[in-house]
């Protein structure tokens, strides 16, 4: 379930306490603090994107030499006969 960040809007319009709420993506945005009842607005943060497996990293991890070094056999399918042979 996603975690959303909210900030309390004080009477003078300034930002107050920042808090997090775990709620379903389908639920409505909170209008009031769950405990104090003060008005709140949701904060929008940059998405947390995992860049551990980039296309370049994926290509290097699946290189033929690396696969063979790990002890696996690499097979290639013959387009005409449909049979597999060692690469």
Contact map, one row per residue, 1 for C-alpha under 8 A:
111000000000000000000111100000000000000000000000000000000000000000000000000000000000000
111100000000000000000111100000000000000000000000000000000000000000000000000000000000000
111110000000000000011110000000000000000000000000000000000000000000000000000000000000000
011111000000000000011110000000000000000001100000000000000000000000000000000000000000000
001111100000000001111000000000000000000001110000000000000000000000000000000000000000000
000111110000000001111000000000000000000111100000000000000000000000000000000000000000000
000011111000001111100000000000000000000111100000000000000000000000000000000000000000000
000001111100001111000000000000001000011110000000000000000000000000000000000000000000000
000000111110111100000000000000000000011110000000000000000000000000000000000000000000000
000000011111111100000000000000000000011000000000000000000000000000000000000000000000000
000000001111110000000000000000000000000000000000000000000000000000000000000000000000000
000000000111110000000000000000000000000000000000000000000000000000000000000000000000000
000000001111111000000000000000000000000000000000000000000000000000000000000000000000000
000000001111111100000000000000000000000000000000000000000000000000000000000000000000000
000000111100111110000000000000000000000000000000000000000000000000000000000000000000000
000000111100011111000000000000000000000000000000000000000000000000000000000000000000000
000000110000001111100000000000000000000000000000000000000000000000000000000000000000000
000011110000000111110000000000000000000000000000000000000000000000000000000000000000000
000011100000000011111000000000000000000000000000000000000000000000000000000000000000000
001111000000000001111100000000000000000000000000000000000000000000000000000000000000000
001111000000000000111110000000000000000000000000000000000000000000000000000000000000000
111100000000000000011111000000000000000000000000000000000000000000000000000000000000000
111100000000000000001111101000000000000000000000000000000000000000000000000000000000000
110000000000000000000111111000000000000000000000000000000000000000000000000000000000000
110000000000000000000011111000000000000000000000000000000000000000000000000000000000000
000000000000000000000001111100000000000000000000000000000000000000000000000000000000000
000000000000000000000011111110000000000000000000000000000000000000000000000000000000000
000000000000000000000000011111000000000000000000000000000000000000000000000000000000000
000000000000000000000000001111100000000001000000000000000000000000000000000000000000000
000000000000000000000000000111111000000111000000000000000000000000000000000000000000000
000000000000000000000000000011111000001110000000000000000000000000000000000000000000000
000000000000000000000000000001111101111100000000000000000000000000000000000000000000000
000000010000000000000000000001111111111100000000000000000000000000000000000000000000000
000000000000000000000000000000011111100000000000000000000000000000000000000000000000000
000000000000000000000000000000001111100000000000000000000000000000000000000000000000000
000000000000000000000000000000011111110000000000000000000000000000000000000000000000000
000000000000000000000000000000011111111000000000000000000000000000000000000000000000000
000000011100000000000000000000011001111100000000000000000000000000000000000000000000000
000000011100000000000000000000111000111110000000000000000000000000000000000000000000000
000001111000000000000000000001111000011111000000000000000000000000000000000000000000000
000001111000000000000000000001100000001111100000000000000000000000000000000000000000000
000111100000000000000000000011000000000111110000000000000000000000000000000000000000000
000111100000000000000000000000000000000011111000000000000000000000000000000000000000000
000010000000000000000000000000000000000001111100000000000000000000000000000000000000000
000000000000000000000000000000000000000000111110000000000000000000000000000000000000000
000000000000000000000000000000000000000000011111000000000000000000000000000000000000000
000000000000000000000000000000000000000000001111100000000000000000000000000000000000000
000000000000000000000000000000000000000000000111110000000000000000000000000000000000000
000000000000000000000000000000000000000000000011111000000000000000000000000000000000000
000000000000000000000000000000000000000000000001111110000000000000000000000000000000000
000000000000000000000000000000000000000000000000111111000000000000000000000000000000000
000000000000000000000000000000000000000000000000011111001000000000000000000000000000000
000000000000000000000000000000000000000000000000011111111100000000000000000000000000000
000000000000000000000000000000000000000000000000001111111100000000000000000000000000000
000000000000000000000000000000000000000000000000000011111110000000000000000000000000000
000000000000000000000000000000000000000000000000000011111111000000000000000000000000000
000000000000000000000000000000000000000000000000000111111111100000000000000000000000000
000000000000000000000000000000000000000000000000000011111111110000000000000000000000000
000000000000000000000000000000000000000000000000000000111111111000000000000000000000000
000000000000000000000000000000000000000000000000000000011111111001000000000000000000000
000000000000000000000000000000000000000000000000000000001111111001000000000000000000000
000000000000000000000000000000000000000000000000000000000111111101100000000000000000000
000000000000000000000000000000000000000000000000000000000011111111100000000000000000000
000000000000000000000000000000000000000000000000000000000000011111110000010000000000000
000000000000000000000000000000000000000000000000000000000000001111111000000000000000000
000000000000000000000000000000000000000000000000000000000001111111111100000000000000000
000000000000000000000000000000000000000000000000000000000000011111111111110000000000000
000000000000000000000000000000000000000000000000000000000000000111111111110000000000000
000000000000000000000000000000000000000000000000000000000000000011111111000000000000000
000000000000000000000000000000000000000000000000000000000000000001111111000000000000000
000000000000000000000000000000000000000000000000000000000000000000111111100000000000000
000000000000000000000000000000000000000000000000000000000000000000111111110000000000000
000000000000000000000000000000000000000000000000000000000000000000110011111000000000010
000000000000000000000000000000000000000000000000000000000000000100110001111100000000011
000000000000000000000000000000000000000000000000000000000000000000000000111110000001111
000000000000000000000000000000000000000000000000000000000000000000000000011111000001111
000000000000000000000000000000000000000000000000000000000000000000000000001111100111100
000000000000000000000000000000000000000000000000000000000000000000000000000111111111100
000000000000000000000000000000000000000000000000000000000000000000000000000011111110000
000000000000000000000000000000000000000000000000000000000000000000000000000001111100000
000000000000000000000000000000000000000000000000000000000000000000000000000001111110000
000000000000000000000000000000000000000000000000000000000000000000000000000011111111000
000000000000000000000000000000000000000000000000000000000000000000000000000011101111100
000000000000000000000000000000000000000000000000000000000000000000000000001111000111110
000000000000000000000000000000000000000000000000000000000000000000000000001111000011111
000000000000000000000000000000000000000000000000000000000000000000000000111100000001111
000000000000000000000000000000000000000000000000000000000000000000000000011100000000111
